[in-house]
Amino acid sequence: MKVSKSIFFGLMSALLTASIAPAESHEILIPQVKPIFLSPSLNSQSPFSAFTASNINDNPEDSQFKKLKRWYETTTQRSSTFTVGFQPYGVAFDGTNIWVTNSGSISITKLRASDGTVLGTYAVGYIPRGVAFDGANIWVANSGSDSITKLRASDGTVLGTYAVGFYPYGVAFDGANIWVTNSGSNDVTKLRASDGTVLGTYTVGLNPRGVIFDGTNVWVANSNSNNITRLRASDGVVLNTYAVGWIPKWIVFDGANIWVTNYGSSNVTKLRASDGNVLGTYTVGIYPYGIAFDGVNIWITNAGSNDVTKMRASDGAVLRTYGVGINPRGVVFDGTSIWVVSYDSGMITKL
């Protein structure tokens, strides 16, 4: 049994009117409708599933029907939250599990990505911040201990702790080596991933935070210099420095371009990785912090507005904003879902 589009839109109009009108008594006349059957052509979880769609292109109203259905599905947020440690900060994915540094509880939490189950919590150094996966192990920058901890991803066993610079922050893996930004000594340390041997320390800008590898070079966001530094990964030679926004925090590579969150100017900068040319600057939420790439889109955590911005990587168009916990920081993509750490909520959200 099919329901006419006119009845459907009459119902929707009445419901929308009732939802936005001033609080007072309303009488809504709803036409009686005979029982209807679910159409296999629509998702049974959708509120529109009771409407058959076999003739969806028969008249102009059908395009409105499609738009309304699309609007509902794209504005309905589906998410889950999981409790981790105190003041969670950084986050990484190891191919199966999510790892979250708990800066206030001197630990790192491992969660199963499929369902958020906590698999373990492991002690690391003081004030753990950045975290990275090297294909077998997890590396954690301990800001308060001036060190980096290496843990075996399979069971959380600590394999070593290595001294780096002053107040280490961000961590990145280049395929063979670990790079750590030292925010207090304005440099980056390069360590051999196999044994933690320090291979070099290289001066960058003031208060370096985020760091990323683009396949050839290492990029560092210098928060107090309002720029990013590009270094050759093979020998640490500084190739150039590029101006971005105010107080750049975190950084990501999308396969062709570098994206930087500018905490102080509430926007993100996109630069071409090959030459550092600025391709665009895009407004996001308040105090953007963490950033991730999902293969198509860029995701930015906005620490001041407690939300996450989804932006199309090709042109910087904002596609959606999602509410999360208080003061979101780290963000990572697991191949299916986006995970966002909320510093002041002690939790991680799966979108």
C-alpha positions, 0 to 999 in steps of 0.5 A: 500500500503506497502513501501519497506524497501530499499526505506525507508532506502535510504530516511533516509540515504540521509536525515542523510547525508544531515544533517551532511555534510559541508554547501554547495549545495547538490542535493538529488535524492528522489525516487518517492513513491506512496501514502501510508496509516497509519498503525494502528499498529504504533502510529500515532504521530510517523514519522514512522507511514506511514509505514505498519508493518504487515510484520515487521519480514519478513526480516533482515532489519526489525530489523534495522527498529525497532532499528531506530524507538526506537532510535528516540523515546528514544532520542526525549525529550517531556517536559513542563515548568511552571513559579513559584516563584523566585529561586525555590528550593524544590519540593514535590507531595501530590498525586494530586498537585506539591508544589515548595518552592520559596527561593527568594520570601518567598513563596510556589507555588501549581500546578496541576500535571495533567496540571501544572496550578498554583492553588495558591502561599502561604507565608511562612518563609524566604528562604524556602528550603526543603518541604514534605507532611505528607498525609494531610499537607505540611511542609516547612523548612524556612532556614532564619527564623529557623522555619518550616511552616505547611500548609493544602494541600487542601487550603494552609492555614497556620496551624502553624509555629514551631521553629527548629534549626539553618538554617533548610534545608531538611524535611522528614515524617516518618509516624507520625513525621516530621524530619528537618535537621538544617544545621547551628547547625549540628543536626536534629529536630523531631516534632510530625506531629499532633501538631508540638511538638518538640520530640527531637533534635539529633546531626549528621554530619557537615552541614546536608542537605537531609533527608529520612525515610526508613520505620524504620530509618532516614538517613541524608546527612552531606555535610561538613563531606562527610558522611551520618548518620543513626538514629533510627526513634523511639528514634533518636539514631545514629546507624552508619555513612557511608562515601560517596562522596564529599559534599553529598547533597540530599538523597533518598530511593528506597525500599531497598537501599539509594542513595546520590548525591555527589555534589563535586565529580559529582557522586552518591553513592548507599548503602544497607539500611540494613547495609550501605554497599556501593554497587556502586558509579556512575558518573553523571553530574556536581554538582549533587544535587536533587534525586528522585526514580520513582519505577524503576529508579533514577533521579538526577539533575545536577546543574552544567550541567543544566540537569537530569540523568536517571539511572537504580536503579538495576545496576546504568546504565545511561539510558538518560540525559535530558536538563532542566533549569539553575541550577536544584535543587529539583526533584520529581516523581508524579506517571507518570512524573518527575518534576524538579525545576530550581533555576536560571530559576524560573521555573519547568519542567515536563518530 
